[in-house]
Amino acid sequence: MAVTPHFLKAFRGKRVLVTGHTGFKGSWLSLWLEKLGAEVSGYSLMPPTVPAMFDLCQVSDGINHRVGDIRDAAGMTAFMREIRPDIVFHLAAQPIVRQSYEDPIETVTTNIVGTANVLEAVRALGAPCAVVVVTSDKCYENRDWIWGYREDDPMGGHDPYSMSKGATELVVSSWRRSFFGECSGVKLASARAGNVLGGGDWAKDRIIPDCIRAFSRGEKVELRNPGATRPWQHVLEPLGGYLLLAARLLSKDAGQYCTGWNFGPSADDVQPVGTIVRMLASEWGDGADSTISGGPHPKEAALLALNCDRAIGLLHWKPCWHLDDLVRHTVDWYRRWLRAPADLRQITLDQISIFEGDMTARGIGTA
């Protein structure tokens, strides 16, 4: 039987708010927190896709589910006062690069103003709270260099999405220094992750949903830029990092953790899009294959990697699953979705238990 890492016991009985809980990462995190014995509340728009992991895994059955928009400051503040969370994980966002070109104003208001609304709602509580704001590896000013970006590198972004994530980091830094200093009971940190993959993602213009849709129909998946490198990681990797960070924000020496943190894969797992798709196709079988689609396409970064020395050295975090594990568990989730969708909640919880056991075996979160 898998042993739960000790730091995860910090969530039992805690009131936890997850914004964006109806999304892909939010659904995984909400199920994990429920499994850990937390009192989970969620504030988000309706699930963004059909099908949606939130629905298929019956996430709402075990949490306090509230439909709301983080751009609605009054609604966000009222819900925060109602539940009075001990911990906030802010995941709600417009997460798609290509969509940010189609509707840049929605992207800016959701990602930047929405984050400010969440932080103001926390401030209005006037009570101790640990807050983890999740942004993106794309928050950095991308120079297409081969080494990983460090937490203190300049924020930026060519496209509206990346710019909004860089600006979100500036909002977090400003609120921390202006309102949540050493004497405040609010402990605020931000987390930046790589390209997360895993079962339950059906978002538009993302590599896993595109592959699964094509493979399940016996078609070739079209790749826009097979040579672009990305820091690929299973969705449980950064979520484990967020949980570890939140646990540290609850500790007596929380002040040293109130900063930005990278949670990315090992250097060997920063691979081109074409490589990850070939691995997925091989694991799927049945003649799965890919092709290069015609352009033009909106500009996206060609090279992107994260330096995670801060998390490795201070949080005692490190990657747990590598590319072959990521591909195996992801393909298994979708194959079982095709064969037995009624079991998806338990399938997801089983994968979380396997991951917890592997975290314990690797000593993640221990000195």
Secondary structure in CASP SS format (residue, H / E / C, confidence):
PFRMAT SS
TARGET T0000
AUTHOR 0000-0000-0000
METHOD secondary structure of the structure
MODEL  1
M C 1.00
A C 1.00
V C 1.00
T C 1.00
P C 1.00
H H 1.00
F H 1.00
L H 1.00
K H 1.00
A H 1.00
F H 1.00
R C 1.00
G C 1.00
K C 1.00
R E 1.00
V E 1.00
L E 1.00
V E 1.00
T E 1.00
G C 1.00
H C 1.00
T C 1.00
G C 1.00
F H 1.00
K H 1.00
G H 1.00
S H 1.00
W H 1.00
L H 1.00
S H 1.00
L H 1.00
W H 1.00
L H 1.00
E H 1.00
K H 1.00
L C 1.00
G C 1.00
A C 1.00
E E 1.00
V E 1.00
S E 1.00
G E 1.00
Y E 1.00
S E 1.00
L C 1.00
M C 1.00
P C 1.00
P C 1.00
T C 1.00
V C 1.00
P C 1.00
A C 1.00
M H 1.00
F H 1.00
D H 1.00
L H 1.00
C C 1.00
Q C 1.00
V H 1.00
S H 1.00
D H 1.00
G H 1.00
I C 1.00
N E 1.00
H E 1.00
R E 1.00
V E 1.00
G C 1.00
D C 1.00
I C 1.00
R C 1.00
D C 1.00
A H 1.00
A H 1.00
G H 1.00
M H 1.00
T H 1.00
A H 1.00
F H 1.00
M H 1.00
R H 1.00
E H 1.00
I H 1.00
R C 1.00
P C 1.00
D C 1.00
I E 1.00
V E 1.00
F E 1.00
H E 1.00
L C 1.00
A C 1.00
A C 1.00
Q C 1.00
P C 1.00
I C 1.00
V H 1.00
R H 1.00
Q H 1.00
S H 1.00
Y H 1.00
E H 1.00
D C 1.00
P H 1.00
I H 1.00
E H 1.00
T H 1.00
V H 1.00
T H 1.00
T H 1.00
N H 1.00
I H 1.00
V H 1.00
G H 1.00
T H 1.00
A H 1.00
N H 1.00
V H 1.00
L H 1.00
E H 1.00
A H 1.00
V H 1.00
R H 1.00
A H 1.00
L H 1.00
G C 1.00
A C 1.00
P C 1.00
C E 1.00
A E 1.00
V E 1.00
V E 1.00
V E 1.00
V E 1.00
T C 1.00
S C 1.00
D H 1.00
K H 1.00
C H 1.00
Y E 1.00
E C 1.00
N C 1.00
R C 1.00
D C 1.00
W C 1.00
I C 1.00
W C 1.00
G C 1.00
Y E 1.00
R C 1.00
E C 1.00
D C 1.00
D C 1.00
P C 1.00
M E 1.00
G C 1.00
G C 1.00
H C 1.00
D C 1.00
P H 1.00
Y H 1.00
S H 1.00
M H 1.00
S H 1.00
K H 1.00
G H 1.00
A H 1.00
T H 1.00
E H 1.00
L H 1.00
V H 1.00
V H 1.00
S H 1.00
S H 1.00
W H 1.00
R H 1.00
R H 1.00
S H 1.00
F C 1.00
F C 1.00
G C 1.00
E C 1.00
C C 1.00
S C 1.00
G C 1.00
V E 1.00
K E 1.00
L E 1.00
A E 1.00
S E 1.00
A E 1.00
R E 1.00
A E 1.00
G C 1.00
N E 1.00
V E 1.00
L E 1.00
G C 1.00
G C 1.00
G C 1.00
D C 1.00
W C 1.00
A C 1.00
K C 1.00
D C 1.00
R C 1.00
I H 1.00
I H 1.00
P H 1.00
D H 1.00
C H 1.00
I H 1.00
R H 1.00
A H 1.00
F H 1.00
S H 1.00
R C 1.00
G C 1.00
E C 1.00
K C 1.00
V E 1.00
E E 1.00
L E 1.00
R C 1.00
N C 1.00
P C 1.00
G C 1.00
A C 1.00
T E 1.00
R E 1.00
P E 1.00
W E 1.00
Q E 1.00
H E 1.00
V C 1.00
L H 1.00
E H 1.00
P H 1.00
L H 1.00
G H 1.00
G H 1.00
Y H 1.00
L H 1.00
L H 1.00
L H 1.00
A H 1.00
A H 1.00
R H 1.00
L H 1.00
L C 1.00
S C 1.00
K C 1.00
D C 1.00
A H 1.00
G H 1.00
Q H 1.00
Y H 1.00
C C 1.00
T C 1.00
G E 1.00
W E 1.00
N E 1.00
F E 1.00
G C 1.00
P C 1.00
S C 1.00
A H 1.00
D H 1.00
D H 1.00
V E 1.00
Q E 1.00
P E 1.00
V H 1.00
G H 1.00
T H 1.00
I H 1.00
V H 1.00
R H 1.00
M H 1.00
L H 1.00
A H 1.00
S H 1.00
E H 1.00
W H 1.00
G C 1.00
D C 1.00
G C 1.00
A C 1.00
D C 1.00
S E 1.00
T E 1.00
I E 1.00
S C 1.00
G C 1.00
G C 1.00
P C 1.00
H C 1.00
P C 1.00
K C 1.00
E C 1.00
A C 1.00
A C 1.00
L C 1.00
L C 1.00
A C 1.00
L E 1.00
N C 1.00
C C 1.00
D H 1.00
R H 1.00
A H 1.00
I H 1.00
G H 1.00
L H 1.00
L H 1.00
H C 1.00
W C 1.00
K C 1.00
P C 1.00
C C 1.00
W C 1.00
H C 1.00
L H 1.00
D H 1.00
D H 1.00
L H 1.00
V H 1.00
R H 1.00
H H 1.00
T H 1.00
V H 1.00
D H 1.00
W H 1.00
Y H 1.00
R H 1.00
R H 1.00
W H 1.00
L H 1.00
R H 1.00
A C 1.00
P H 1.00
A H 1.00
D H 1.00
L H 1.00
R H 1.00
Q H 1.00
I H 1.00
T H 1.00
L H 1.00
D H 1.00
Q H 1.00
I H 1.00
S H 1.00
I H 1.00
F H 1.00
E H 1.00
G H 1.00
D H 1.00
M H 1.00
T H 1.00
A H 1.00
R C 1.00
G C 1.00
I C 1.00
G C 1.00
T C 1.00
A C 1.00
END
